[in-house]
C-alpha cells in the first residue's frame, strides 16, 4: 500500500530561509486505529512532529483504507503503525512542495543502537543489505530472528557466505534489543511476522567508519 499527497507550504510559516532551499526528508511512525470497515478512525503522531506537518500527516492518514482483520468470521478493529516519509521539495523561492509516501505498515520498530559494522567486512570494503525475518511478540519483544536473504557487493567480497553470516549476526544482535510496539487486533496485542532490511554502507569513505541502518516492512 502506498499513498502520495502533494501540497504547498509557505516558507515563512516554517521559518526556513530562501537561500537554504534544499530537499529535506523526515520519517515518522504513525499509530493508526482501524475500524471494522478498514477506515482510519484515529491517528496518533509521535512526539516532536513540527506543527506545520501535523495537519498534512493527519489528513493523509485519514484518507487511507485497510483490510480489516477477521475474528470468528467477523471483521474486528485493529491498530497498526504506518511508517511514512515526508519529503519537502523546493518549488520556487517562496514555496516548498510536500510529498508524503507510505513506506510500510506493521509493528513500530526502533533500534536502541545501530548494528555494528563487522571490522573484517570493513577492511574488505564490503557493503550490502541483509533481509532478516523475525516475529514481534505481543509483549513487544523481537524473537525468531533469522537471515532470509543477503544482497551484498561482490567486487570486494572474497567469501560471500561468510560475509552474509557476519552482516546477519551484526543485524541480529541489534535487533535483539529493539524497542517494538506490537499491532493490535480486536483490542488485544498480537504477534506479527516481519521482514527487516538492514543495510551496511561505507558512506563513500576509504578509511573511516562504516554505517548501518534498518527499516521495517511489516508482513
Residue pairs with C-beta under 8 A, 6 or more apart in sequence:
1 64
1 66
1 102
1 105
2 101
2 102
3 60
3 63
3 64
3 100
3 101
3 102
4 99
4 100
4 101
5 56
5 59
5 60
5 63
5 98
5 99
5 100
6 97
6 98
6 99
7 56
7 97
7 98
8 91
8 95
8 96
8 97
8 98
9 52
9 88
9 95
9 96
9 98
10 94
10 95
11 17
11 18
11 21
11 94
11 95
11 96
13 52
14 50
14 52
14 96
16 96
18 93
18 94
21 90
21 93
21 96
22 90
23 87
23 88
23 89
23 90
24 87
24 88
25 85
25 86
25 87
25 88
26 53
26 85
26 86
26 87
27 83
27 84
27 85
27 86
27 103
28 45
28 46
28 49
28 57
28 83
28 84
28 86
29 46
29 81
29 82
29 83
29 84
29 108
29 110
30 43
30 44
30 45
30 46
30 57
30 61
30 81
30 82
30 83
30 84
31 43
31 44
31 79
31 81
31 108
31 181
32 40
32 42
32 43
32 44
32 61
32 64
32 66
32 79
32 80
32 81
32 82
32 105
33 40
33 41
33 42
33 43
33 44
33 77
33 78
33 79
34 40
34 41
34 66
34 68
34 77
34 78
34 79
34 80
35 41
35 68
35 77
36 68
36 74
36 75
36 76
36 77
37 68
37 75
38 65
38 66
38 67
38 68
38 75
39 65
40 61
40 62
40 63
40 64
40 65
40 66
41 77
43 57
43 58
43 61
43 62
45 54
45 57
45 58
49 57
53 86
56 86
56 98
56 100
57 84
57 86
57 100
60 84
60 100
61 82
64 82
64 102
66 78
66 80
66 105
68 75
68 76
68 77
68 78
69 75
69 76
69 78
69 185
69 186
70 76
71 185
71 186
76 185
76 186
76 187
77 184
77 185
77 186
77 187
78 183
78 184
78 185
78 186
79 183
79 184
80 105
80 106
80 183
80 218
81 105
81 106
81 107
81 108
81 181
81 183
81 218
82 102
82 104
82 105
83 102
83 103
83 104
83 105
83 108
83 215
83 216
84 100
84 101
84 102
84 103
85 100
85 101
85 103
86 98
86 99
86 100
87 98
87 99
87 100
87 101
88 96
88 97
88 98
89 96
89 97
89 98
89 99
90 96
90 97
91 97
103 215
103 217
104 215
104 216
104 217
104 218
105 218
106 136
106 183
106 192
106 194
106 216
106 217
106 218
106 219
107 136
107 180
107 181
107 182
107 183
107 192
107 194
107 216
107 218
108 180
108 181
109 136
109 142
109 178
109 179
109 180
109 194
109 196
109 214
109 216
110 178
110 179
110 180
111 174
111 175
111 177
111 178
111 213
111 214
112 177
112 178
112 179
113 174
113 177
114 174
114 211
114 212
114 213
115 170
115 171
115 173
115 174
115 198
115 200
115 212
115 214
116 170
116 173
116 174
116 212
117 170
117 200
117 209
117 210
117 211
117 212
118 166
118 167
118 169
118 170
118 200
120 166
121 157
121 163
121 166
121 167
121 200
121 210
122 202
122 210
124 156
124 157
124 158
124 163
125 156
125 202
126 152
126 153
126 156
126 157
126 163
126 200
127 152
127 153
127 200
127 201
127 202
127 210
128 150
128 151
128 152
128 153
128 157
128 163
128 167
128 199
128 200
129 150
129 151
129 152
129 197
129 198
129 199
129 200
130 147
130 149
130 150
130 151
130 164
130 167
130 168
130 171
130 197
130 198
130 200
131 147
131 148
131 149
131 150
131 151
131 195
131 196
131 197
131 198
132 145
132 146
132 147
132 148
132 168
132 171
132 172
132 175
132 195
132 196
132 197
132 198
133 144
133 145
133 146
133 147
133 148
133 193
133 194
133 195
133 196
134 142
134 143
134 144
134 145
134 146
134 175
134 193
134 194
134 196
135 142
135 143
135 144
135 191
135 192
135 193
135 194
136 142
136 180
136 182
136 183
136 191
136 192
136 194
137 143
137 182
137 191
138 182
138 188
138 189
138 190
138 191
139 182
139 189
140 179
140 180
140 181
140 182
141 180
142 175
142 176
142 178
142 180
145 171
145 172
145 175
145 176
147 164
147 165
147 168
147 171
147 172
148 195
150 160
150 163
150 164
150 167
150 168
152 160
152 163
152 164
152 167
154 160
157 163
167 198
167 200
170 198
170 200
170 212
171 196
171 198
171 212
171 214
174 198
174 212
174 214
175 196
175 198
175 214
182 189
182 190
182 191
182 192
183 189
183 190
183 192
183 218
184 190
192 218
192 219
193 219
194 216
194 217
194 218
194 219
195 217
195 219
196 214
196 215
196 216
196 217
197 214
197 215
197 217
198 212
198 213
198 214
199 212
199 213
199 214
200 210
200 211
200 212
201 210
201 211
201 212
202 210
202 211
203 209
203 210
203 211
